[in-house]
Amino acid sequence: MPDQAHHPDRSPIRDVQSYIGLPLIYNHWYVAGFDDEFGEMPKAKTLLERSIVFYRTKAGELTALQNRCLHRSFPLADGTLNGDNLVCGYHGMEYDPDGRIVRIPCQDRVPNRKLKKYPLRKQGPYIFIWMGDEDAVDESKLPDFSFLGDPQYECVHEEKFVEGSYLLMMENLNDLTHFSFLHANSFAFGEYFGRLETEAGKDEEGVYCYRLDRDWKRQTERLPPALQEKLKGKEVLNRNGGVNAGPGLFKGFSPLYVYGADGEVEMELKTYVMHFVTPETKTTAHYWWSLCRDYGLGNDEAKAATKALFSRAFDEDLWAIRNMQALLEQDHADYEELIIAGDQAGMLFRREVLEWVKAEYPEFR
């Protein structure tokens, strides 16, 4: 049988091996980390196969520079700081916070050279980084995640690591039908979930997919008792899903709409479940998630239980992705990928990814 990995004619839209082999996409925003993990000491992180050094100036401003001395490629994160300047630990070459060379100890002439500097933005507890060309920064590609820092919402956050392609993780987020099986021991959805009415498509925010559930018991059993009592006899609708806001940004949204006797929405309970997936390499990724809601606030025990539940469920996702990545790397039997009804949003996202790739790589056009 031919080796499945060597079929250049197979479309990334319909073949997962080709899909996860697509080049990384740079002209977008990704999460670099939590704001409080970066201090005055230089810290290196690999994002999209690029080593980046982060540090704060004395005034507290965070900077992100290419982590490679322009002289002999010594990692600058292993150097020191002289005031706000980063000093290479190999020959003492000194760079200012914008990446410009300002001193070379062994000579007087300082060439007009600089390190690549990466634009940063802060939203809530996160630092977002523009991984593409500095002169091509597109603010419109960074959605408004202001609820992450809104005191009207209670949030929990966690960082994990993906032992697989970030595209496998993003595809997982578009595939709600796995809830009934992979998460049978955590979220405990029945098979009914995969057959709920579905909304999937693409709008100005991106590719989206939602499951619509109007079952009162299912939608209220996990609410605080006082809210359950308040909603007795009310018509409800849960719209569970989210939208892909970028190659590594998934804005999960699961509002519960409560209707009055006149059929109009009289209450909306909002829950956001954010997923930020930043490739480290083509086969590994950094992963952060946040859950924010505007109801049932102030109960520390319930908050901790919610975090534990979602953390356990997302570990199940990471387990599945690790196993899929290993099989895709190790098994070279020829096969044809099967597409099923639950793949609608995933296939739309694959098309979106391919368009982003085409925008950066002429050979894919």
N, C-alpha and C positions, 0 to 999 in steps of 0.2 A: 504493500500500500504506500502511496506517496506520503511524504511528511507534511502534516497539516500546516506547519509553521511556514511553509514555502509556497504560498498561493497568493502572489501579488495581485491577482485579478479579483480576489474576494473583497467585497465591499465592507468597510468598517461599520456600515449601517446594519448588516445582517450577519456579521461574523465577529464574535467577541475577541478572538485572538488578534484579528486585524485592528479591532477597535482599541484595545488596551496598548497596542503597539504604536498608536498615533503619537506624533511629537508633542511635547509639552507646550502649553499655551501661555504666553508671557504678558500680552497687553491687556491685563485684567488685574483686579484687586484680589488679594488673598489675605488670610489671617496669618500674621507672623508670630503671634503669641499673646499672652495676657500682659496688660500694661505693667503690672507690678512685678513681672519676672525680669524686667530690664532695669539695671542700675548703672552706677558709674563705672563698675568693672566691665571691661570688654567681654562680650559673650558672642560666641559663634553659633550660627544655625545654618543648616543646609536646606534651602527652599528651591524647588524646581532645578535641582542639580547645580545650584550656585551657592557657594559658601559666602555668608554675609556676617559682618561683625556689627553688633549693636552696642551702643554705650550712650550714657547721658552726659551732657555738659554740666558744668558747675551750676548753671541756671536751671538744670532739670530737663533741658530739651533733648529728646531722643534722636539719635542719628543712626543711619544704617548705611554701611559702606561695603564695597567689595573687600572680602577678607583675604587679600592677596597683595603683598608688597609688590610694587611695580618693578623692583630691582631683581629679586631672586625668588619671588613667590613664597616667602615666609608668611605663615598665617598671622595676620595682625592681631587677632584675638589673643595670641600668646605674647604680645608685647605689653607695653605699659602706657600710662597717660602722663603727659606733661601739661598740667592745666587742662585745657579742653582739647589738646592735640594728642593724636594717637602715634605712639613711637614704636617702630618696628624693633623687635627684640633681636634681630640678626645683625644689622649694621647701623641702627639708630636713625634711619630715615623717618622724618616726622611729617604727619599729615594733619591738616586742620579739619574741623567737623564737616566741611563741605567736600573733603577728599583731596584737596590741593596739597601738593608737596610744598612745605614751607622751610624745610631744613634738611641738609645732607651733611653730617658731621665731617666727612673727609674732603669736602670741597666747598668753595664759596658759591659757585654757580648753581642756581636752583632751576631746573627745567620747568617749563610750563606744562606740567602733566598733572592729572588728577585721577583718583579712583572713581569708579562708578558709584553714584549716590542714589539710593532708593527712596522715593517719596513715601511718607508715612501719614496715616490718619488714625485718630483715636475715636472709637465709638463704644460707649459702655466700658466694659473691662478689657476690651480687645484693641490691639494695634493691627491695623490693616496696612499692607504694603503693596505698592505698585511694582510689579516685577518686570515690566517692559521698559521701553525707551522713556527716559525722563521727560523728553520734550513731547511725548505722546500721551501724557497723563489725561485720563478721561474721568472727570468727577461724576459724570452721569452713570458710570458703571459701578459706582459704590452706592448701594441702596441705603435708605434711611432705616437704621436699626436703633433709633433713639429709645425705643422701649427697653433696651438693654440697660439703660441707666435711669429710667423713669421711676421715681419713688412710688408711683401708683401700681407698679408691678413688683412682684416678689420673684426673684430669679435664683436658680442654682446653675452652676457651671462645672465643667470637668474637661480635662485634657486626656486623650488616649493616643494610641499609635496604631496605624494600619499596616499590617504586614501583607500588603498587596497594592495593586494599582488604585490610585484615587478614583479612577473611572469606574472600577467595580463598586466602590463605596457610593459614588454618586448614583450609579444605576440602582443600587439597593434602596436608596432613598426615594427613587421614583417608582419603586415596585411595592405597592401596599399589599399585594396578595400574599406575600410571604408572612405577614403578621400572624395568620392562623396556624402556621406550622413552625417556622423558625422560633417564633416568640410564644409558643404554646405554654411554656412554663414561666413566662414573665407577664406579658400583656394579656395573655389568655383570651384572645379573640377566637370565636368559633369560626367554622368554615363559612358561615353566613357573610363574614366580612368581605370575602373575595367576590361576592355576588351582589353587593350593594350597588345602588345607582352610582354611576361614575361620571365625573366631569374631567375631561382631559383635553389639552390643547395648548395654544401658545398665544400670549397677549403681550402688551408692552413691557410687562415685568419679566417674562420669560416663559419657559415650558412649565405647565402646572398639571397637577392631578389631585383630585379630591374624591373621597367616598362620602356619600350622603346617608346619614342614619337618623331616622325619626322615631326610633324605639325609646319610649320614655324611661323604661326600667334600665336599659343598658346605659343610657346617657346620664342618669342621675345617681346610680348606685355608688359611684366613687366620689360624689360631692359631699361636702360637710353636711351633717344631719340638718342643720338649720336651713341650708339652701334646699335640701331635698323637700323639707316641709313646705317651704315657700313656693316650690314649683309644682306641687301636687295639682293634678288636673289640667296642667298647662300643656299645650302642644310645643314640642321642641324639635330642633334640627341641629345635628352636629355635622359640620363640614370639615372632614379630617383629611389633611394632605399638606400641600405646599407648592412652592414655586422655585425653580432653579434661577437664582439671581446672578449666576456667573459660573465659570467652570468649577469652582470649589466652594460656592455659596448656595446653600439650600435653606430657604426661609419657610420652615414648617409653620402652619397656622391651623388651629383646630378650634374655631369659635363654636360656642353653643348658643344658638338663637332660641329665645323663649318668646312665644307669641301670645298676645292677648285675645280676648273674645272677638275683637274686631278683625283678627287676622294679621294685625300689624306687629312687628317686632317691638316688644316692650322691654326686653333686657337682652344684653349680649355678654356672655362670659368668655373672655379672650384667653387663649393659651397659644403661646409661640414656642415652637421647639426648633431651635436653630442648629444647623450642622455646618461647620466650617472645615473643609478638607483641603489641605495644602500639600501638593506633592513634595516629598523629599527627593525621591528618585522616581523613575517610571514604575517601580515595583514596591515602593513604600510611601507612606504619607503621614503627616501630622493631622490630628483630628481633635477638634473641640466641639462640644455641644453645650447648649444653654436651654433651659426651660424657664419661661417667664409667664406668669398669669396674674390677672387683676382681680382675683376673688380668693376667698379662703385664706387671707393673709394673716400673719402673726402667730401661726401654730408651728412652732419649731419642730415638734415631733412629726407632724404631717409633712413638713418640708424635707426633713431628713429621710423619711420613708419614700417620698417621691423621688428624691435623688438616687436612693439605693435601687429602686425599681427600674428607673430609666438606665442607670449605669449597667445593671445586670442585662437588660435587654440589648443595649448597644454592644456589650461584650459578645452577645450571641451573633450580632452582625459581623463583628470583627473575626470571630471564629469561622464563620461561613466564608468570608472573603479570603482569609488565610488559606483555607482548604482549596478554594477555587484557584487562587493564584498558584499554589503549589502544583495542582493538577495541570493547569495550563502550561506551566514551565516544564513539567516532567513527562507528560503523556503526549506523544507525537503521532498518535493514530489519526487518520483522516476522519473527519466527521462533518456533518452539516447541522448548524445550529437551528433548533426549533424555536419558532416565535409563537407565543400564546396570547390569549386575550388580555391578560394582565400587563402585557409589555407595551401598551400604547404610549404611555408617557416616556418610558425608557427609550423607545425607538425615536420619538420626537426629540429627546435630548441628544441622542447619538447624532441626529442630523444637525442639531445646533452646534455640537462640538466640532463636527466636520466643517461647518461653515467658519467657525473660529480658527480652525487649523488652516483652512484655505486663505484666510485673511492674512496670515503670517508666513505661510510657506507656499510660494508660487508653484512648486512641483506638485501640489495636491489640487490645483485648480483645473 
